[in-house]
Amino acid sequence: MTLHLAVALDGAGWHPAAWRAEGVRPDRLFTAGYWAELVLEAESGLLDWVTFEDSLALQSSRFDGQDERLDQVRGRLDAVLLASSLAPLTSRIGLVPTTSTTHTEPFHVAIGIASLDHVSRGRAGWRPRVSARPDEAAHFGRRVFPPLDLADPAVTAHVGRLLEEASDAVEVVRRLWDSWEDGAEIRDVPTGRFIDRDRLHYIDFQGEWFSVRGPSITPRSPQGQPLVTVLAHDTLPYEFAARGADVVYVTPRDREDAEAVVGRVRAAEAAVGRTGPALRVLADIVVFLEGPGAGPGRKERLDDLDGAELESDAFVFSGTPEALADLLLAWREAGLDGYRLRPGVLPHDLTAITRGLVPELRARGAFRGAYETADLRGRLGLTRPAGRYERAS
């Protein structure tokens, strides 16, 4: 079985001091050319997809709010707009932007991701995430959130409620994606009928957080249902993924932990009564790869620049592409379907993945030699689903 490999793109890389590393051009971080070069490099390595980070607040070294640091990258381009601008430049790689489910209307998300799927001809995905911080809520003025004190049981309940809201948001988005049947656009010039109104459906969603009638304004896209991916670290997020996602990113620390995490994901699927294909489980790993002109100690030098050792929710790997291939193949035995790699420094570690790690995995029979499907769902062995309203009509 070949591995699935995705790459998470964020700023100058996942190390806070990456923008200060040799060979990095921080003046290009907010240019289209910078992102185009990264995504085209990922496509040249035949990677499954790239994800684009996004949030409703500036980056911070604190999990619970803004910091005062001026020596780290702050600011991002909108992930959905960025992915859409890159779609015409690429032909095979999947494009998966992140959006918040907490303060963003699901109708807007649905048409944005469906539009991306049209523009990319079936290569769109989506990573929904919650926004639990009070400073994010303050941008909108509709709700007041408590400080994120993880020792406070009320905060756990708060995050749980946001995940329930997120589950409803994903359900609304999925229903809107189905609200146009395949073939609803007639485009019959002689009769003057552009659409068949009987093939557009009200979704009539009524829930605690959303009341959405539909239909969407965007016709059903090439994949029918673009790929939904979720980052999860514990039981409640695993259950959120099991309710509405196709892929879950997890953060094990070693092979044994990976086996335990996969078991918890499968337990979450059973707990929510998931039907249909099992979640594809990909492990997140932050990578610093040694290669030509970059000997050992790169991460440590970046730590010195930043004034602290890198802390991450994911396992941090530093070494050669060959050693990373050993690790990926060993962890795969725990039941993982693949990995989402987070390059420590861009473009260096992305290039080391595509030109070092990928050939090594291919030589071991663990990675593809060519793209076999044009659409992103097909790459994961997921069929194009029939629209739910079409089945009911």
Sequence and secondary structure as in RCSB ss.txt:
>XXXX:A:sequence
MTLHLAVALDGAGWHPAAWRAEGVRPDRLFTAGYWAELVLEAESGLLDWVTFEDSLALQSSRFDGQDERLDQVRG
RLDAVLLASSLAPLTSRIGLVPTTSTTHTEPFHVAIGIASLDHVSRGRAGWRPRVSARPDEAAHFGRRVFPPLDL
ADPAVTAHVGRLLEEASDAVEVVRRLWDSWEDGAEIRDVPTGRFIDRDRLHYIDFQGEWFSVRGPSITPRSPQGQ
PLVTVLAHDTLPYEFAARGADVVYVTPRDREDAEAVVGRVRAAEAAVGRTGPALRVLADIVVFLEGPGAGPGRKE
RLDDLDGAELESDAFVFSGTPEALADLLLAWREAGLDGYRLRPGVLPHDLTAITRGLVPELRARGAFRGAYETAD
LRGRLGLTRPAGRYERAS
>XXXX:A:secstr
   EEEEEE TT SSTTGGGSTT  GGGTTSHHHHHHHHHHHHHTT SEEEE   SS   SSSSS    SSS   
   HHHHHHHHGGG SSSEEEEEEESSSS HHHHHHHHHHHHHHHTS BEEEEE    HHHHTTT S       T
T HHHHHHHHHHHHHHHHHHHHHHHHHTSB TT EEEETTTTEEE GGGB    EE SS EE    SS   TTSS
 EEEEE  SHHHHHHHHHH SEEEE  SSHHHHHHHHHHHHHHHHHHT  SS  EEEEEEEEEE BTTB TTHHH
HHHHHHTS    SSEEEEE HHHHHHHHHHHHTTT  EEEEEESSTTHHHHHIIIIIHHHHHHTT S SS   SS
HHHHTT      HHHHH 
